[in-house]
Amino acid sequence: MIKLVVIGGGSGVASILKGIKHINNINIKAIITVADNGGSTGRLKTKYGIPAVGDVRNVLVSLAESEILLKELMDYRFLGDSSAGIDVEGHSLGNLILAALTDSSGDFMEAIKKLEKILRIKGSIIPSTVSVVDIFAKMKDGSIVAGETNIRESNKEIESVFYDQNVESTPEAIEAIEEADYIIFGIGSLFTSIIPNIIVPGIREAINASNAETIYLSNIMSEAGETDNYTVKDHIDAIESHLEGKIKTIVYPSNIIPIQVVAAYSQEKAKMVVLDEELKTEYNVEERDLLVFDNDQARHDSNKIKQWFKDKVVV
């Protein structure tokens, strides 16, 4: 049985797991950030004093046996005007279910495990911490910005991210890392989805002590307000500076991105993440057909990720 750990959050990790879950003899553990403070997740976090549930919901759906139906239900958002007293306005049903289970049991991990059984997911979802946390960023101009949403909207270059409180890792996360054969970082927001997991005390040390192959699955485009003008090397440098250790393998999409797709992203102040040639002498770089293009958007294709990983582990 191949033991895989994927570290990140939200739709990026979901894209990876949607395909890989269909490979036989793979034990999947997804370590997910709970530092989000925006939207429905942020409102529930503030009102009930629970960890952020949105990224966990996304990954639960991606690993569910009946993914299509459950995605429709779990992602359903209620309409209405919250100012008129409609308290569920803007919330997704999945977020509300997770919040309700956590509130009733007083245990976030127990709430996740209950939903795992209901959804019959193929793997395990593990929050990197069950503490109620916000991420902070030290900017290159020396200023400090609090909260994921504010970090992205600050229009400043990020130097590092940190927590301003004592944060404990979940024992399940440490155990998963210690037993892993492969650890994948990404796909997803660098400073607000991937690194917030790494900097939880105990997790960084467990990764650095692990004999697993550590893999960075490269983003396609930079993210406005977070990784403007970043190349792959910039992403790797940021991860390694927080990890205080080395990534072994970089997986980069070999696809040629159509001009119209690049132009569409440029309207959103996003640029293609370029693979630095110098990385090929320092890391094991794997270039693979991983992307699909639709409506002038580029995204990682779950089936192509599945084929890449299947070829890698020779299951």
C-alpha positions as CSV (number, residue, x, y, z in Angstrom):
1,M,0.0,0.0,0.0
2,I,1.5,3.4,-1.1
3,K,1.0,6.1,1.5
4,L,0.4,9.5,0.1
5,V,0.1,12.8,2.0
6,V,-1.1,15.9,0.1
7,I,-0.6,19.3,1.9
8,G,-2.5,22.5,1.0
9,G,-6.0,23.6,0.9
10,G,-9.2,24.0,-1.1
11,S,-9.7,23.6,-4.8
12,G,-6.0,22.9,-5.5
13,V,-5.8,19.8,-3.3
14,A,-9.2,18.8,-4.5
15,S,-8.0,18.7,-8.1
16,I,-5.2,16.4,-7.2
17,L,-7.3,14.0,-5.2
18,K,-10.2,13.7,-7.6
19,G,-8.0,11.6,-9.9
20,I,-5.6,9.9,-7.5
21,K,-8.4,8.5,-5.4
22,H,-9.2,6.1,-8.3
23,I,-5.8,4.5,-8.2
24,N,-5.8,1.1,-6.4
25,N,-3.6,0.5,-3.3
26,I,-3.2,4.2,-2.4
27,N,-3.7,5.3,1.2
28,I,-4.5,9.1,1.0
29,K,-4.2,11.6,3.8
30,A,-4.9,15.3,3.0
31,I,-3.5,17.8,5.5
32,I,-5.5,20.9,5.1
33,T,-5.2,24.5,6.4
34,V,-7.8,26.0,8.6
35,A,-6.5,29.6,8.6
36,D,-9.0,31.1,6.0
37,N,-11.0,34.1,7.3
38,G,-13.1,35.1,4.2
39,G,-16.7,34.6,3.1
40,S,-18.9,31.9,4.6
41,T,-15.9,30.3,6.3
42,G,-14.8,33.4,8.0
43,R,-18.3,34.2,9.3
44,L,-18.8,30.8,10.8
45,K,-15.3,30.9,12.3
46,T,-16.0,34.2,14.0
47,K,-19.5,33.4,15.2
48,Y,-18.9,29.9,16.6
49,G,-15.2,30.1,17.4
50,I,-14.4,27.0,15.2
51,P,-11.6,26.4,12.7
52,A,-12.2,27.4,9.1
53,V,-14.3,24.8,7.4
54,G,-14.3,25.8,3.7
55,D,-11.1,24.1,2.5
56,V,-12.0,20.9,4.5
57,R,-15.4,20.9,2.8
58,N,-13.8,21.2,-0.7
59,V,-11.5,18.2,0.0
60,L,-14.3,16.1,1.5
61,V,-16.3,16.5,-1.7
62,S,-13.3,15.6,-3.9
63,L,-12.7,12.3,-2.0
64,A,-16.4,11.4,-1.8
65,E,-17.6,8.2,-3.5
66,S,-20.7,10.0,-5.1
67,E,-18.8,13.1,-6.0
68,I,-21.2,14.8,-8.5
69,L,-24.3,14.7,-6.4
70,L,-22.5,15.5,-3.2
71,K,-20.7,18.4,-4.8
72,E,-24.1,19.9,-5.8
73,L,-25.4,19.5,-2.2
74,M,-22.3,20.4,-0.2
75,D,-21.4,23.5,-2.4
76,Y,-25.0,24.8,-2.5
77,R,-25.1,28.4,-1.2
78,F,-28.2,29.9,0.2
79,L,-29.5,33.2,-1.4
80,G,-31.0,36.1,0.5
81,D,-30.2,39.2,2.4
82,S,-28.5,38.7,5.7
83,S,-29.4,42.2,6.8
84,A,-33.1,41.1,6.7
85,G,-32.4,38.4,9.3
86,I,-31.7,35.5,6.9
87,D,-28.7,34.1,8.7
88,V,-27.8,31.4,6.2
89,E,-27.4,33.9,3.3
90,G,-24.1,33.2,1.5
91,H,-23.3,30.0,3.4
92,S,-22.7,26.7,1.6
93,L,-24.6,23.8,3.0
94,G,-21.4,21.8,3.5
95,N,-20.0,24.6,5.7
96,L,-23.1,24.7,7.8
97,I,-23.1,20.9,8.3
98,L,-19.4,21.0,9.4
99,A,-20.1,23.9,11.7
100,A,-23.2,22.2,13.2
101,L,-21.3,18.9,13.8
102,T,-18.4,20.8,15.4
103,D,-20.7,22.9,17.6
104,S,-22.8,19.9,18.7
105,S,-19.8,17.7,19.5
106,G,-17.3,20.3,20.5
107,D,-14.7,18.4,18.5
108,F,-13.7,19.5,14.9
109,M,-11.8,16.2,14.2
110,E,-14.9,14.2,15.3
111,A,-17.1,16.3,13.0
112,I,-14.8,15.6,10.0
113,K,-14.7,11.9,10.8
114,K,-18.5,11.7,10.9
115,L,-18.8,13.4,7.5
116,E,-16.1,11.1,6.1
117,K,-18.4,8.1,7.0
118,I,-21.5,9.7,5.6
119,L,-19.8,10.7,2.3
120,R,-17.9,7.4,2.2
121,I,-14.7,9.2,1.2
122,K,-11.6,7.4,-0.1
123,G,-9.0,8.7,2.3
124,S,-8.7,10.9,5.3
125,I,-8.9,14.6,5.8
126,I,-6.7,16.0,8.6
127,P,-6.6,19.7,9.6
128,S,-3.0,20.8,10.3
129,T,-4.4,22.2,13.6
130,V,-7.7,22.4,15.4
131,S,-6.8,25.7,16.9
132,V,-8.8,28.7,15.7
133,V,-6.1,30.7,13.9
134,D,-5.5,33.5,11.5
135,I,-2.4,33.8,9.3
136,F,-0.2,36.8,9.5
137,A,2.3,38.0,6.9
138,K,5.5,40.0,7.3
139,M,5.9,42.1,4.2
140,K,9.1,43.0,2.5
141,D,8.6,46.6,3.6
142,G,8.6,45.5,7.2
143,S,4.8,45.9,7.8
144,I,2.6,43.1,9.3
145,V,-0.7,42.2,7.7
146,A,-3.3,40.0,9.5
147,G,-5.7,37.7,7.8
148,E,-5.8,35.8,4.5
149,T,-8.1,38.3,2.8
150,N,-6.1,41.3,3.9
151,I,-2.9,39.8,2.9
152,R,-4.1,39.3,-0.7
153,E,-5.5,42.8,-0.9
154,S,-2.5,44.6,0.6
155,N,-0.7,45.0,-2.7
156,K,2.6,44.3,-0.9
157,E,5.3,41.7,-1.4
158,I,5.2,38.9,1.1
159,E,8.4,38.0,2.9
160,S,7.1,35.3,5.3
161,V,3.9,34.1,7.0
162,F,3.4,33.2,10.7
163,Y,0.9,32.7,13.5
164,D,0.8,35.2,16.4
165,Q,-0.3,32.5,18.9
166,N,0.7,29.1,20.1
167,V,-0.6,26.6,17.6
168,E,-0.6,22.8,18.1
169,S,-0.4,20.3,15.3
170,T,-2.9,17.5,15.1
171,P,-1.3,14.2,16.1
172,E,-2.9,12.6,13.1
173,A,-1.0,15.0,10.8
174,I,2.3,14.1,12.3
175,E,1.6,10.4,12.1
176,A,0.6,10.7,8.5
177,I,3.8,12.5,7.5
178,E,6.0,10.1,9.4
179,E,4.4,7.1,7.6
180,A,4.3,8.7,4.1
181,D,6.0,7.4,1.0
182,Y,5.2,10.6,-0.9
183,I,4.4,14.1,0.2
184,I,2.9,16.5,-2.3
185,F,2.7,20.3,-1.8
186,G,0.2,22.1,-3.9
187,I,-1.6,22.9,-6.1
188,G,-2.8,26.2,-4.6
189,S,-2.2,29.6,-3.0
190,L,1.4,29.6,-1.8
191,F,1.3,31.8,1.3
192,T,-2.3,31.2,2.3
193,S,-3.0,27.5,1.5
194,I,0.3,25.6,1.4
195,I,2.7,27.3,3.8
196,P,0.1,27.8,6.7
197,N,0.3,24.0,7.1
198,I,4.1,23.8,7.1
199,I,4.6,26.4,9.8
200,V,2.4,24.6,12.4
201,P,4.9,23.4,15.0
202,G,5.8,19.8,14.6
203,I,4.7,19.5,11.0
204,R,7.8,21.2,9.6
205,E,10.0,19.0,11.7
206,A,8.2,15.8,10.7
207,I,8.5,16.7,7.0
208,N,12.2,17.3,7.3
209,A,12.7,14.1,9.2
210,S,10.7,12.1,6.7
211,N,12.2,9.7,4.1
212,A,9.3,10.4,1.8
213,E,9.8,11.9,-1.6
214,T,8.7,15.5,-1.3
215,I,7.1,16.9,-4.4
216,Y,6.0,20.4,-5.4
217,L,3.2,20.3,-8.0
218,S,3.7,23.6,-9.7
219,N,1.0,26.2,-10.1
220,I,0.2,27.4,-13.7
221,M,-0.3,31.1,-13.1
222,S,0.8,33.6,-10.5
223,E,-1.8,34.9,-8.1
224,A,-2.4,38.6,-7.9
225,G,-1.6,40.0,-4.5
226,E,0.3,36.9,-3.4
227,T,2.8,35.7,-6.0
228,D,3.0,38.5,-8.6
229,N,5.7,37.7,-11.2
230,Y,6.8,34.6,-9.3
231,T,8.7,31.8,-11.2
232,V,8.8,28.2,-10.0
233,K,12.0,29.0,-8.2
234,D,10.3,31.8,-6.2
235,H,7.7,29.3,-5.1
236,I,10.3,26.7,-4.2
237,D,12.4,29.3,-2.3
238,A,9.3,30.4,-0.3
239,I,8.4,26.8,0.7
240,E,11.9,25.9,1.6
241,S,12.5,29.1,3.6
242,H,9.5,28.2,5.8
243,L,10.2,24.5,5.7
244,E,13.9,24.9,6.5
245,G,14.4,21.9,4.3
246,K,14.6,20.8,0.7
247,I,12.0,19.7,-1.8
248,K,13.2,16.7,-3.9
249,T,11.0,16.8,-7.0
250,I,9.2,19.5,-9.0
251,V,6.4,18.6,-11.3
252,Y,5.7,21.2,-14.0
253,P,3.1,21.2,-16.8
254,S,4.7,20.7,-20.2
255,N,1.7,22.0,-22.0
256,I,1.9,25.0,-24.3
257,I,-0.6,27.6,-23.0
258,P,-2.6,29.2,-25.8
259,I,-2.0,33.0,-26.3
260,Q,-5.7,33.8,-25.6
261,V,-5.5,32.0,-22.2
262,V,-2.4,34.0,-21.2
263,A,-4.1,37.2,-22.4
264,A,-7.2,36.4,-20.3
265,Y,-5.2,35.8,-17.2
266,S,-3.2,39.0,-17.7
267,Q,-6.6,40.9,-17.3
268,E,-6.6,39.5,-13.8
269,K,-3.0,40.6,-13.2
270,A,-1.8,36.9,-13.4
271,K,1.2,35.7,-15.4
272,M,2.4,32.3,-16.4
273,V,4.7,30.7,-13.8
274,V,7.9,30.0,-15.7
275,L,10.2,27.0,-15.0
276,D,13.7,28.3,-14.2
277,E,16.3,26.3,-16.2
278,E,18.7,26.3,-13.2
279,L,16.2,24.2,-11.2
280,K,16.9,21.2,-13.5
281,T,20.4,20.8,-12.1
282,E,19.3,21.1,-8.4
283,Y,16.1,19.1,-8.4
284,N,14.4,16.2,-10.0
285,V,12.2,18.0,-12.5
286,E,9.4,16.1,-14.1
287,E,7.6,17.9,-17.0
288,R,4.2,16.3,-17.8
289,D,1.0,16.9,-19.8
290,L,-1.2,18.0,-16.9
291,L,-3.4,20.8,-18.1
292,V,-6.8,21.3,-19.8
293,F,-8.0,24.5,-21.3
294,D,-11.6,25.7,-21.2
295,N,-13.2,29.1,-21.7
296,D,-9.8,30.8,-21.8
297,Q,-8.8,29.2,-18.5
298,A,-6.1,26.7,-17.7
299,R,-6.5,24.2,-15.0
300,H,-4.9,21.0,-13.8
301,D,-6.8,18.0,-15.1
302,S,-7.5,15.4,-12.4
303,N,-7.2,12.5,-14.8
304,K,-3.8,13.6,-16.1
305,I,-2.6,14.0,-12.5
306,K,-3.9,10.5,-11.8
307,Q,-1.9,9.2,-14.8
308,W,1.3,11.0,-13.7
309,F,1.1,9.6,-10.2
310,K,0.2,6.1,-11.4
311,D,3.2,6.1,-13.7
312,K,5.4,7.3,-10.8
313,V,4.4,4.7,-8.2
314,V,3.9,1.9,-10.7
315,V,1.0,0.5,-8.9
